[in-house]
Amino acid sequence: MYSNKIEEDLNCGIRVALKVFGGKWKCCILDAISRGIARPADIGRYIPEASLRVIEMQLSELLFFGAVEKATEDAYPKNSRYSLTPLGQSILPVLSHIEEWGMAHAEFVKERQLELQ
């Protein structure tokens, strides 16, 4: 198993939060689940820019850290459904503020994005 040569500083709250919730699609995945979108394929349709493989990897990390829980139905094919745990729910107010910030600055970011192209 790979380990960092430099030990992570998990005494910093920002680093702890990023360890659990950081990642390109984790916040969007949590948002989707909070809206009742529970199956990986449905989350993939909600976030079309993310591949299903990446969504499943990030769901696994969120599951590992206890932000989501997984229920699997005994049907064929197996259906996995994810829901937020209290830990996952506790990040929702932060995501709401991030959403507000993003909407308030969307036009500026869109203009800058066009300059990159």
JOHUFEN-V988138 format. One record per pair of residues at least 24 apart in sequence whose ideal C-beta (glycine too) atoms are under 6 Angstrom apart, sorted by the first residue. I is the first residue (numbers start at 1). J is the second residue. Records with the same first field share a line. If there is no record, write none. Layout:
BEGIN
I=J, J
END
This chain:
BEGIN
20=65
21=91
23=58
25=50, 58
26=58
27=95
29=58
30=88
31=95
33=82, 84
34=92
38=81, 82
39=81
END
